[in-house]
Amino acid sequence: METRRLELLLDAVADYAIYMLDPDGFITSWNVGAERVKGYQAVEIIGQHFSRFFTPEVRSNGLPEKILEQARTHGRHEAEGWRVRKDGSRFCANAICQPVLDDQGALVGFAKVTRDITERVQAQHAILETERRFRILVEGVLDYAIYMLDPSGMITNWNKGAERLKGYSADEIIGQHFSKFYTKEDRNSGLPIHVLETAAREGRYEAEGWRVRKDGSRFWASVVMDTIRDEAGSLVGFAKVTRDITERRIALE
């Protein structure tokens, strides 16, 4: 009775391929989730070796055998990788393999649980690609200093425009406090701290004023600072964009 209930439970799990292997890796059971994920019906796949779910490249490297060996010796194997469905299409899987022992501790087979995580992996890749393109975009902007600060005002990254505008290379400036771009008068009056506090409180700070380059020369800057918050709403830093508008100011005088 208990075995029948377990079978019903496993067949009700449609999002996970749950099946058993004998000690040599041949499939001995197959749930509805396995049929859905891998495309084989039970009558087609029971008795076949589980290595058929792996790509040819992986099979040639002996990974299926290594999985069984690690599960046998360490009690568990878990990994992510590409697997192959009946129709030849590939999906990214999170797969767990655990040994099944009898009452005397002898190996009688393996329990396999596989989940299709293709959508999650694709979403992660899309995010990484977006970030990569954004970095390329930011690095390609030479007329604007675009960089980030941590919550205390320490510089955490630096684009080519910032190097061109302020004179510091990334190696020289990352880890320094952004207040070093301000005039001595503004630092003494506490303006950098006011900028951080205003941006943190209101979400944005925008102003114009004198800033100082590495060589000590001054330029009139248009500055925008926006807060960066995580999903929980906690402040994780600031995004800074600075533009040299000295020529425009001179023209207006």
C-alpha positions as a Markdown table, in Angstrom:
| # | Residue | x | y | z |
|---|---|---|---|---|
| 1 | Met | 0.0 | 0.0 | 0.0 |
| 2 | Glu | 2.8 | 2.4 | 1.0 |
| 3 | Thr | 4.7 | 1.6 | -2.3 |
| 4 | Arg | 1.6 | 2.4 | -4.3 |
| 5 | Arg | 1.2 | 5.7 | -2.6 |
| 6 | Leu | 4.8 | 6.5 | -3.3 |
| 7 | Glu | 4.2 | 5.7 | -7.0 |
| 8 | Leu | 1.2 | 8.0 | -7.1 |
| 9 | Leu | 3.2 | 10.8 | -5.4 |
| 10 | Leu | 6.1 | 10.5 | -7.9 |
| 11 | Asp | 3.7 | 10.4 | -10.9 |
| 12 | Ala | 2.0 | 13.6 | -9.6 |
| 13 | Val | 5.3 | 15.5 | -9.7 |
| 14 | Ala | 5.2 | 16.8 | -13.3 |
| 15 | Asp | 8.0 | 19.4 | -13.1 |
| 16 | Tyr | 10.8 | 17.0 | -12.0 |
| 17 | Ala | 12.1 | 13.9 | -13.8 |
| 18 | Ile | 12.3 | 11.3 | -10.9 |
| 19 | Tyr | 13.6 | 7.9 | -11.8 |
| 20 | Met | 15.7 | 5.0 | -10.7 |
| 21 | Leu | 18.9 | 3.4 | -12.1 |
| 22 | Asp | 20.3 | 0.0 | -11.4 |
| 23 | Pro | 24.0 | -0.1 | -10.1 |
| 24 | Asp | 25.2 | 0.0 | -13.7 |
| 25 | Gly | 23.2 | 3.0 | -14.7 |
| 26 | Phe | 20.3 | 1.3 | -16.5 |
| 27 | Ile | 16.8 | 2.9 | -16.0 |
| 28 | Thr | 14.4 | 0.8 | -13.8 |
| 29 | Ser | 11.6 | 3.3 | -13.2 |
| 30 | Trp | 10.2 | 6.4 | -14.8 |
| 31 | Asn | 7.7 | 9.1 | -13.5 |
| 32 | Val | 5.4 | 11.4 | -15.5 |
| 33 | Gly | 7.7 | 14.3 | -14.9 |
| 34 | Ala | 10.6 | 12.4 | -16.6 |
| 35 | Glu | 8.3 | 11.8 | -19.6 |
| 36 | Arg | 7.5 | 15.5 | -19.7 |
| 37 | Val | 11.0 | 16.7 | -19.3 |
| 38 | Lys | 12.9 | 14.2 | -21.4 |
| 39 | Gly | 10.2 | 13.2 | -23.9 |
| 40 | Tyr | 10.3 | 9.4 | -23.5 |
| 41 | Gln | 7.5 | 7.2 | -22.3 |
| 42 | Ala | 8.3 | 4.6 | -19.7 |
| 43 | Val | 8.0 | 1.7 | -22.2 |
| 44 | Glu | 10.5 | 3.4 | -24.4 |
| 45 | Ile | 13.2 | 4.2 | -21.9 |
| 46 | Ile | 13.1 | 1.6 | -19.0 |
| 47 | Gly | 16.0 | -0.7 | -19.6 |
| 48 | Gln | 18.1 | 1.9 | -21.5 |
| 49 | His | 21.3 | 3.4 | -20.1 |
| 50 | Phe | 20.9 | 6.9 | -18.6 |
| 51 | Ser | 23.9 | 8.1 | -20.6 |
| 52 | Arg | 21.6 | 8.6 | -23.6 |
| 53 | Phe | 20.4 | 11.8 | -22.0 |
| 54 | Phe | 23.9 | 13.3 | -22.2 |
| 55 | Thr | 25.4 | 15.2 | -25.2 |
| 56 | Pro | 27.9 | 13.2 | -27.4 |
| 57 | Glu | 30.7 | 15.5 | -26.1 |
| 58 | Val | 29.9 | 14.7 | -22.5 |
| 59 | Arg | 29.5 | 11.0 | -23.1 |
| 60 | Ser | 32.9 | 10.9 | -24.8 |
| 61 | Asn | 34.4 | 12.4 | -21.7 |
| 62 | Gly | 33.0 | 9.7 | -19.5 |
| 63 | Leu | 30.8 | 12.0 | -17.4 |
| 64 | Pro | 27.9 | 9.5 | -16.9 |
| 65 | Glu | 30.3 | 7.0 | -15.4 |
| 66 | Lys | 31.9 | 9.6 | -13.3 |
| 67 | Ile | 28.5 | 10.7 | -11.9 |
| 68 | Leu | 27.7 | 7.2 | -10.8 |
| 69 | Glu | 31.2 | 6.8 | -9.3 |
| 70 | Gln | 31.0 | 10.0 | -7.3 |
| 71 | Ala | 27.5 | 9.3 | -6.1 |
| 72 | Arg | 28.7 | 5.8 | -5.0 |
| 73 | Thr | 31.8 | 7.0 | -3.2 |
| 74 | His | 30.5 | 10.4 | -1.8 |
| 75 | Gly | 26.8 | 9.7 | -1.3 |
| 76 | Arg | 25.6 | 12.3 | -3.8 |
| 77 | His | 26.4 | 14.0 | -7.1 |
| 78 | Glu | 24.8 | 17.3 | -8.1 |
| 79 | Ala | 25.6 | 19.4 | -11.1 |
| 80 | Glu | 24.1 | 21.5 | -13.9 |
| 81 | Gly | 24.6 | 21.0 | -17.6 |
| 82 | Trp | 23.1 | 20.4 | -21.0 |
| 83 | Arg | 21.0 | 17.2 | -21.5 |
| 84 | Val | 19.3 | 15.8 | -24.6 |
| 85 | Arg | 15.6 | 15.1 | -25.0 |
| 86 | Lys | 14.1 | 12.3 | -27.2 |
| 87 | Asp | 13.6 | 14.8 | -30.1 |
| 88 | Gly | 17.3 | 15.8 | -30.0 |
| 89 | Ser | 16.6 | 19.2 | -28.4 |
| 90 | Arg | 18.9 | 20.3 | -25.6 |
| 91 | Phe | 17.9 | 21.7 | -22.2 |
| 92 | Cys | 19.9 | 22.9 | -19.2 |
| 93 | Ala | 19.3 | 20.6 | -16.3 |
| 94 | Asn | 20.0 | 20.6 | -12.6 |
| 95 | Ala | 20.5 | 16.9 | -11.8 |
| 96 | Ile | 21.0 | 15.1 | -8.5 |
| 97 | Cys | 22.1 | 11.5 | -8.3 |
| 98 | Gln | 22.1 | 9.6 | -4.9 |
| 99 | Pro | 22.9 | 5.9 | -4.2 |
| 100 | Val | 20.1 | 3.6 | -2.9 |
| 101 | Leu | 21.2 | 1.0 | -0.4 |
| 102 | Asp | 19.5 | -2.0 | 1.0 |
| 103 | Asp | 19.1 | -2.9 | 4.7 |
| 104 | Gln | 22.6 | -4.4 | 4.7 |
| 105 | Gly | 24.2 | -1.3 | 3.1 |
| 106 | Ala | 24.7 | -2.9 | -0.3 |
| 107 | Leu | 24.2 | -0.7 | -3.4 |
| 108 | Val | 21.0 | -1.6 | -5.3 |
| 109 | Gly | 20.9 | 1.4 | -7.6 |
| 110 | Phe | 20.6 | 5.2 | -7.8 |
| 111 | Ala | 17.8 | 7.7 | -7.5 |
| 112 | Lys | 17.9 | 10.5 | -10.1 |
| 113 | Val | 16.1 | 13.8 | -9.9 |
| 114 | Thr | 16.4 | 16.2 | -12.9 |
| 115 | Arg | 14.9 | 19.6 | -13.3 |
| 116 | Asp | 14.7 | 21.7 | -16.5 |
| 117 | Ile | 16.3 | 25.1 | -15.6 |
| 118 | Thr | 16.7 | 26.3 | -19.2 |
| 119 | Glu | 14.6 | 29.4 | -18.6 |
| 120 | Arg | 16.5 | 30.4 | -15.5 |
| 121 | Val | 19.8 | 30.0 | -17.3 |
| 122 | Gln | 18.6 | 31.9 | -20.3 |
| 123 | Ala | 17.4 | 34.7 | -18.1 |
| 124 | Gln | 20.8 | 34.8 | -16.3 |
| 125 | His | 22.6 | 34.9 | -19.6 |
| 126 | Ala | 20.3 | 37.7 | -20.8 |
| 127 | Ile | 21.2 | 39.7 | -17.7 |
| 128 | Leu | 24.9 | 39.1 | -18.2 |
| 129 | Glu | 24.6 | 40.1 | -21.8 |
| 130 | Thr | 22.7 | 43.3 | -20.9 |
| 131 | Glu | 25.4 | 44.1 | -18.3 |
| 132 | Arg | 28.1 | 43.4 | -20.8 |
| 133 | Arg | 26.5 | 45.7 | -23.4 |
| 134 | Phe | 26.0 | 48.4 | -20.7 |
| 135 | Arg | 29.6 | 48.2 | -19.7 |
| 136 | Ile | 30.7 | 48.6 | -23.4 |
| 137 | Leu | 28.3 | 51.6 | -23.7 |
| 138 | Val | 29.6 | 53.3 | -20.6 |
| 139 | Glu | 33.2 | 52.7 | -21.5 |
| 140 | Gly | 32.5 | 54.2 | -25.0 |
| 141 | Val | 31.2 | 57.4 | -23.5 |
| 142 | Leu | 34.1 | 59.8 | -23.5 |
| 143 | Asp | 32.4 | 63.2 | -22.9 |
| 144 | Tyr | 30.9 | 62.2 | -19.6 |
| 145 | Ala | 32.5 | 60.9 | -16.4 |
| 146 | Ile | 30.3 | 58.0 | -15.4 |
| 147 | Tyr | 31.2 | 56.1 | -12.2 |
| 148 | Met | 29.8 | 54.6 | -9.1 |
| 149 | Leu | 30.2 | 55.2 | -5.4 |
| 150 | Asp | 29.6 | 53.0 | -2.4 |
| 151 | Pro | 27.2 | 54.4 | 0.3 |
| 152 | Ser | 30.0 | 56.2 | 2.0 |
| 153 | Gly | 31.2 | 57.9 | -1.2 |
| 154 | Met | 34.1 | 55.7 | -2.1 |
| 155 | Ile | 34.6 | 55.2 | -5.8 |
| 156 | Thr | 33.9 | 51.6 | -7.0 |
| 157 | Asn | 34.3 | 51.9 | -10.8 |
| 158 | Trp | 35.5 | 54.4 | -13.4 |
| 159 | Asn | 34.9 | 54.8 | -17.1 |
| 160 | Lys | 37.1 | 56.2 | -19.8 |
| 161 | Gly | 35.2 | 59.5 | -19.8 |
| 162 | Ala | 36.0 | 59.9 | -16.2 |
| 163 | Glu | 39.7 | 59.3 | -16.8 |
| 164 | Arg | 39.6 | 61.8 | -19.7 |
| 165 | Leu | 37.7 | 64.5 | -17.7 |
| 166 | Lys | 39.3 | 64.2 | -14.3 |
| 167 | Gly | 42.8 | 62.9 | -15.3 |
| 168 | Tyr | 42.9 | 59.9 | -13.0 |
| 169 | Ser | 43.2 | 56.3 | -14.3 |
| 170 | Ala | 41.0 | 53.7 | -12.8 |
| 171 | Asp | 43.9 | 52.2 | -10.8 |
| 172 | Glu | 44.7 | 55.5 | -9.3 |
| 173 | Ile | 41.1 | 56.5 | -8.2 |
| 174 | Ile | 39.1 | 53.4 | -7.4 |
| 175 | Gly | 38.9 | 53.1 | -3.6 |
| 176 | Gln | 39.4 | 56.9 | -3.1 |
| 177 | His | 36.7 | 59.2 | -1.8 |
| 178 | Phe | 34.9 | 61.3 | -4.4 |
| 179 | Ser | 35.4 | 64.4 | -2.3 |
| 180 | Lys | 38.9 | 64.8 | -3.7 |
| 181 | Phe | 37.3 | 66.2 | -6.9 |
| 182 | Tyr | 35.9 | 69.2 | -4.9 |
| 183 | Thr | 37.7 | 72.4 | -4.2 |
| 184 | Lys | 39.3 | 72.9 | -0.8 |
| 185 | Glu | 36.6 | 75.5 | 0.0 |
| 186 | Asp | 33.8 | 73.1 | -0.8 |
| 187 | Arg | 35.4 | 70.3 | 1.2 |
| 188 | Asn | 35.8 | 72.5 | 4.2 |
| 189 | Ser | 32.1 | 73.6 | 4.0 |
| 190 | Gly | 31.0 | 69.9 | 3.9 |
| 191 | Leu | 29.5 | 70.0 | 0.4 |
| 192 | Pro | 30.5 | 66.4 | -0.5 |
| 193 | Ile | 28.7 | 65.0 | 2.6 |
| 194 | His | 25.7 | 67.2 | 1.8 |
| 195 | Val | 25.6 | 65.8 | -1.7 |
| 196 | Leu | 25.5 | 62.2 | -0.4 |
| 197 | Glu | 22.9 | 63.0 | 2.2 |
| 198 | Thr | 20.7 | 64.8 | -0.3 |
| 199 | Ala | 20.9 | 62.0 | -2.9 |
| 200 | Ala | 20.2 | 59.3 | -0.2 |
| 201 | Arg | 17.2 | 61.2 | 1.1 |
| 202 | Glu | 15.7 | 62.4 | -2.1 |
| 203 | Gly | 16.9 | 59.8 | -4.5 |
| 204 | Arg | 18.8 | 62.3 | -6.7 |
| 205 | Tyr | 21.1 | 65.3 | -6.5 |
| 206 | Glu | 21.8 | 67.7 | -9.4 |
| 207 | Ala | 23.9 | 70.8 | -9.4 |
| 208 | Glu | 26.7 | 72.8 | -11.1 |
| 209 | Gly | 30.0 | 73.9 | -9.5 |
| 210 | Trp | 33.7 | 73.9 | -9.7 |
| 211 | Arg | 35.6 | 70.6 | -9.6 |
| 212 | Val | 39.3 | 69.8 | -9.5 |
| 213 | Arg | 41.3 | 67.6 | -11.9 |
| 214 | Lys | 44.3 | 65.5 | -11.0 |
| 215 | Asp | 46.7 | 68.2 | -12.2 |
| 216 | Gly | 45.0 | 70.8 | -9.9 |
| 217 | Ser | 43.2 | 72.7 | -12.7 |
| 218 | Arg | 39.5 | 73.5 | -12.2 |
| 219 | Phe | 36.5 | 73.1 | -14.5 |
| 220 | Trp | 32.9 | 74.0 | -14.2 |
| 221 | Ala | 30.9 | 70.8 | -13.9 |
| 222 | Ser | 27.3 | 69.7 | -14.3 |
| 223 | Val | 26.8 | 66.9 | -11.8 |
| 224 | Val | 24.0 | 64.4 | -11.4 |
| 225 | Met | 23.9 | 61.8 | -8.7 |
| 226 | Asp | 21.3 | 59.0 | -8.4 |
| 227 | Thr | 20.8 | 56.5 | -5.6 |
| 228 | Ile | 21.2 | 52.8 | -6.3 |
| 229 | Arg | 19.0 | 50.5 | -4.1 |
| 230 | Asp | 18.7 | 46.7 | -4.0 |
| 231 | Glu | 15.4 | 44.8 | -4.3 |
| 232 | Ala | 14.8 | 45.3 | -0.6 |
| 233 | Gly | 15.1 | 49.1 | -0.9 |
| 234 | Ser | 18.5 | 49.3 | 0.9 |
| 235 | Leu | 21.0 | 51.8 | -0.3 |
| 236 | Val | 23.9 | 50.1 | -2.0 |
| 237 | Gly | 25.6 | 53.1 | -3.6 |
| 238 | Phe | 25.3 | 56.0 | -6.0 |
| 239 | Ala | 25.6 | 56.5 | -9.8 |
| 240 | Lys | 27.5 | 59.7 | -10.7 |
| 241 | Val | 27.5 | 61.5 | -14.1 |
| 242 | Thr | 29.7 | 64.6 | -14.5 |
| 243 | Arg | 30.1 | 66.8 | -17.6 |
| 244 | Asp | 32.5 | 69.6 | -18.2 |
| 245 | Ile | 30.5 | 72.7 | -19.1 |
| 246 | Thr | 33.2 | 75.3 | -18.6 |
| 247 | Glu | 32.9 | 76.6 | -22.2 |
| 248 | Arg | 29.2 | 77.1 | -21.8 |
| 249 | Arg | 29.6 | 79.0 | -18.6 |
| 250 | Ile | 32.3 | 81.3 | -20.1 |
| 251 | Ala | 30.1 | 82.0 | -23.1 |
| 252 | Leu | 27.2 | 83.0 | -20.7 |
| 253 | Glu | 29.4 | 85.4 | -18.7 |
